[in-house]
Amino acid sequence: PFKTSAFAIDMEDASVDSIFCMRLMHHIADHNHRLAILNEFHRVTRDTVVLSLWVDGNFKAWRRKRLEEKRAALKGKAANQNRFVVTRQQIEAEFREANFRVVNYRDFMPGYAMWRMYTLRKGHNNEKPFNNP
């Protein structure tokens, strides 16, 4: 087993071919923290990152937003929240900011579920992005 912080991975630059990150990013609310992790992933991988997170634009995200509004009304702003929905536009801008391009993405139950899996590749931002049908 290998234990390290996602913010400071204890590995050399370009030391792995690919990073697979399944259940971390939907716990990171802050843009700067997500960007720090993405930059660290960019440093450590030689080629690709595969990661999942919750995105907007689906039924479950709409429902969750309504639930969070109800919780906030009942408990105030102090309501504990440890999982977050990110707009697709925001996260994809963060990928570009960290010098990744989207190679592909897959939605689990498109139009319904929040989970989206992205495949990112280190590259130039002027390359044509993948357009998923």
ABEGO torsion letter per residue (X at the ends): XBBBBAABBBBBBGABABBBBABAAAABABAAAAAAAAAAAAAABAABBBBBBBBBGBAAAAAAAAAAAAAAAAAEAABBBABBBBBAAAAAAAAAAAGBBBABBBBBGBGABABBBBBBBBEBAABBBBBBX
